[in-house]
Amino acid sequence: MKDKLSKIKKDFESSLKKIADLDSLEELYNEYFSRKAGEMTNIMKSLKELSGEERKEMGALANTIKTAMEELFENSKKTLENNKWETLLETEKIDITQAKLPVERKGHLHPVTLVQNDLEDFFTSMGFMLLDGPELESEFYNFEAVNIPDDHPARDMQDTFYIKNRDNLVMRTHTSSVQVRAMQKYGAPLRMIVPGKVFRNEATDPRHEHTFHQLEGVVIDKNITFGDMKGVIERMVKHLYGEDTQVKLRPKFYPFVEPGVNGEVTCFLCKGSGCRVCKNTGWLEIFGAGMIHPNVLKAGNIDPKEYQGFAFGFGLTRLVMLKYGIEDIRHLESGNLKFLQQF
Ligand code: FA5
C-alpha cells in the first residue's frame, strides 16, 4: 500500500504540471477525490480492511499524502485563477485614448419619407393643416364626391383595384379622396395637404407604379384665384429644386376642377432633349391642379357662391425621382438595400 500511495502522489504531481486551465484541474481533482470513484477516495475506503497496527500506520501515511495532494491542488487553483484574471484584464483592456471608430448606420429614412417630411414642413409653415385619410376608401369619396359619377368615362383614367365582395370599397386611386372628407369636417376657409399612398391597376414602366405616393393640397377661401394656385405651386417646386426651375402648365380635364391643368418640369435625366424616362418629350408630368369644381364644394357642404378654391395633386414619388435623379420608379418600392443605402 505504501508503494501504491507514493505512485498516486507522483502521478498526481506530474498530471498537475500539465494542467493549464481550471476546468481540467477540476477534472483531475475528481479523478482522485470524487466521492464515488476517486483513486484516493478508494484508498481511504480500503483502509478499513487492514488489520489494527497496519491500519494505523497506513491511515496516518494516507492522510499525510492526501493533505499534501490537496495543498498542491489548492496552490494550482490559486495560480490558475490569478492567470485567468490577468488574461481577462489583458484581452478586455479598453484603450481610452483610441480615436472614435465610425458608427455603422443601422437604418435611415426612405427617400419618399425624406421629401414628404420636407414638404410637410414647407406647407405647415404656410399655415396648411396636415391631414390623413383611409387607403381603403369608399367609392363615394374616391369618385362621386369629386364629381366622377359611376358611368363617367373619367373613371377609366384611373384604373382601379376593387375589393372582392365589397361593392362600395376601392383602394384609393388618388389623395383627392380626402378633399370632401376634409371639407365636411372643417368647412371653409380651409388650407390643407394630404400626403399618402395611392393604388392603380397599372402596367408598370420607368415612370408608372401600381403603388405610389401623392401629395394633395386644397385651399378654399373668399377671392381665391388661379394666380394664387400658380404662385403656391411655383414656390413649392422652387423650394424643392432651386430658384431657376421652370414649371409648364397645360390645360387638362379633371372632373373635379374647372379649369384644370397638368404641370410638368424639365426632365431631370435628359435635361429636356428627350429620353425613355420622359418618353422623348423632354418634360415630366408631376402634378394635376385646378380651381375646385362647384359640385365638389357642394358635396363638402360649402357654398360655391361664397367660397372658391384650388386643389393640386403632386405625384410625390415623381418628385422624389426628380430630386435624386432616379431613372426608374420601380426601384423605390423594390426593397433593394443596395439602392436604398444611397440615401
Ligand atoms: C390625379 O390623381 C388627380 N387627383 C390630381 C389632381 C388633384 C388634379 C387635385 C386636380 C386637382 P393624375 O392621375 O394625373 O391626377 O395623377 C397626379 C400625378 O400623380 C401625376 O402628375 C403623376 O406625377 C403621378 N402619377 C400618376 N400615375 C402615376 C403612376 N402610375 N406612378 C407614379 N406616379 C403617378
Residues whose N, C-alpha, C, O or C-beta is under 5 A from the ligand:
A	BS01	FA5	T173 H174 S176 E202 R207 H208 E209 F212 Y254 V257 E285 I286 F287 G288 A289 G290 A311 F312 G313 F314 G315 R318
